[in-house]
Amino acid sequence: MNCLDVVDLSSDDELGEVDLKPVKLEPGTIGSMIQQQQNHSVQPVKLFSSKTQARKQASEENKSSNNALSTGQSSTSVLEQCQSPGDDTGVCSTSAVSPAPICRQFWKAGSYEGGLGSKVTLQNSTNYLHVHPLFLHSNATSHKWAFGAVAELLDNAIDEIQNGATFVIVDKTSNPRDGSPALLVQDDGGGMDPEAIRRCMSFGFSDKKSKSAIGQYGNGFKTSSMRLGADVIVFSRHLDDRSLTQSIGLLSYSFLTRTCHDRIVVPMVDYELNLSSGTLDVLHGREHFASNLSILLKWSPFSTEAELLKQFDDIGSHGTKIIIYNLWLNNDGNSELDFDSDEKDICISGDIKKVDTIPAWKAVNEQHIARRYHHSLRVYLSILYLRIPETFRIILRGEIVEHHNIADDLKYIEYILYKPQSVGSVEGAVVSTIGFLKEAPRVNIHGFCVYHKNRLILPFWQVVSYSDSRGRGVVGVLEANFVEPTHNKQDFERTSLFQKLEGRLKEMTWEYWDYHCGLIGYQIRKKSQPPASHYSSHFTGQSSVQESVGLNKTYMVSDRVKGRLDVAEQSIPISSHGRSMQGLPMKRKEHVDLVKIEKVKRQAGTGCKTYLQPLNGIGNHLRDEETRNLLQENKKLRAKCLEYDKRGEELTIKVEELKNEMREVQREYGQLLAELKSLDAVKDEKDVNV
C-alpha cells in the first residue's frame, strides 16, 4: 500500500524528543488470535530505537503542513487539494502565537474571531484549494440535535452487520488527562485497514455499495463526531487473509485551531503484525510515524504509545473504537450529554418539555415514547431501526437496548397500500400501518414514523394540524425507500415524490379518523366502509376475505393476522368509494354512481358495464360482513362485561366474608386477652400470699 501520512504538523518548537519504548503485546490479544491461525509466538514490539529525535525542518520549508493523508494511490491529500507532500511550495499553516482555547459551547465554537480566519500566505505564487479547520464546525452544524449525531455513529455499526458485527457499545468513558467525561462507541465489525480509515477521515469517500447500507454520502462520521465534541480519536483493527493491521487516527478541532492551522490535517499511525516474529511493524516510514505519534501523544487523551496500544486490548481480532472527548457544553455550562441523571442512559440536559393537558392525563402524555425519545437516548435507540437481527445487540451503558416496534403500540390497525408515481412510472409499493395509540384519546400525540432503509428518519411526523381533535391519537409506521433523506438523516429531501407522500399521509390520517373516531369515544363523521385498499385488523370473523374486480384485488385481515403483509405490486386496489392507489389519491365518496364508475372505466381501460354489478355487490357484501362482525364483537364484549360483573359480585361477597372472619378473630382475641389479664391477677395474689 502506497499511503503517505501527515508529518511534522507541529511547529519546530513543539516537536521535541519522542520517547518510543518497545511495547509488549498483552497476552491473549493479538497473539492468541494469530496463534489460532498461524501458531506463531508473540514477541515484544520492535519499532525502532528509543529516544529517537524527530527531524526538524527549516521554517521556510514548512513541510510539516504540506504533507497530508493520501487516498492510497496518490500523494495528493484527500482533505486538501494541494501539491504533493514533497513540494516545498504551500501555505503557511501555523502561527507562532497560539490563540485562546476554543469555546466549549458548540454553537459558539465556530466564531471567526481570534485569528482563526486569518489570511492565507501563498508561497511561489502557487494557487490551489484547501479545507480550513473551521469547516469541521460548520459542517457539523447540520446536526441540530445531539442524538441525531449519535445515530450516525450507530449507522456505521449497523452497516457492519454484513461483515459479522454482533454488537455496538455506547457508553461513558473518561479522559485520562483530566478526568472529564467522554463518549465511547465501539463495534466488532470488520474494522478498517489503513486505506479505509483514511477514507473514513476524509470527506465524500464512501465504500458502502450495498443497497441496504444506511450510509451513502461519506460525511457522517465527521459531522457526527464534531457535533458531539471538539476532538475524536479512532482505533481500528482489521484482519484479512493476508495481514492484521491496526490504525489510529486523530481528528482534533482543538489541535487545528490552537496551532493556527489553516487546513485540515489528520495525524495517523499504522501497525502491521509480522506473522513470522509476532511483533508489530510500523507502516509508511519511521520519520512519518515519529512525527504523527508525537502529535497523537500531545493532543489525544493518551500520553504514551503503550497507552494508545492498550486501547486495542478489548477490540478483539477486528473492530473499531471511537472516543469523542472535550464534549460540548450547553448554555448553562453543563455537558450537553447528561451521564448522571440515569446510570443506564444518556440524556440531553434540559430537553424535557411540559405537556399542556388535563391533570389526569398529564402523566401518560409525559411518559409516552413520543415525548421521551427527545431527551432519552435509550428510548430513541429502541425505535431507531425498524428491524434488528436477533444476532445483533445495541448496548447502552452496559445494558442491552430492547427493540421497540411502534406498530405494537397501536389498536384498530389498518394496512394501507400506497404506490407513488413519478413521470408516469410507479416508484414502488409502500404498505403503511395506521391505527390509534392504545392510550388514545388520553394522549395528545399523532403523526407518522417514517423509516428509510430500516433507519428512522422522521419520528412522529405531524402531517396534519388540528383544532377540533381531528386526527388525535392517529399514528402510522411506514418505510419509504423511494425518497432520499437529507445528509443529517433527520429529514427528507423536499422532492415532488416527498410532497406527494406528505399529501397522501395527510389524507390517510383524516380518512382513518373520520371512519374510526367513534372507537375512542368521538362522534363518527362518516359511517360507510373504508376503502378496499385498507387492510383492517380490528374486524373479526373470517381471517381473510378476498374479492377480485378484474385485475384489482381487495383484502381485509382480522386481528389474528400478525406481522407484515406481502402485497402484489401488480394489483391496483380500487374501492367502492372511488380510491385509486395507482397514482394520486382520489377523494373518498359516499356513493358510487354511473358517472364515477365511467371515469374509473376510462382510467383502467376496462368496460364499465362488465364490472358495475360486481362493484356494487362487493360493497354491499363488505358492509353486511362488517355489520355481522360488529354485532358478534358486541356480543363478545357484553359477555365479557357480564363475566366481569359476576366476578365483581363474587369478590364483594368474599370481602364481606373476610371482614366477618376478621371481626370474629378480633372478638376471640379480646376474650383471650381478658382471660390472660385475669390469670395474671390471680397469679399476683398467690405471690402476695406466699
Secondary structure, DSSP 8 states (H G I E B T S, - for coil): ---------S-TTT--EE--------TTSHHHHHHHHH---------S-SSEE-----TTT-HHHH---B-SS-SSBSSS----TT----B----SS------SBGGGTT--TTTTT----BSTT-------THHHHHHHTT--SHHHHHHHHHHHHHHGGGGT--EEEEEEEE-TTT--EEEEEEE-S----HHHHHHHHSSS------TT-S--SS-HHHHHHHHHEEEEEEEEEEE-SS-EEEEEEEEEHHHHHHTT-SS----EEEEEEETTTTEEEE-S-HHHHHHHHHHHHHHSS--SHHHHHHTTTTT-SSEEEEEEEEE-B-TTSSBSEE-SS-TT--EETT------S-HHHHHHHHTSHHHHTTTBHHHHHHHSBS---TT-EEEETTEE-----GGGGEEEEEEEEE--EETTEE---EEEEEEEETTTTS----EEEEEETTEEEEEEE-----SS-TTTTEEEEEE-TTS-B-TTSSSB---HHHHHHHHHHHHHHHHHHHHHGGGGTS--S--S---TTEEESS--SSSEEEEEETTEEEEEE-TT--S-----TT---B-TT--BSSSS-----S---HHHHHHHHHHHTS-HHHHHHHHHHHHHHHHHHHHHHHHHHHHHHHHHHHHHHHHHHHHHHHHHHHHHHHHHHHHHHHHHHHHHHHHHHHHHHHHHH-
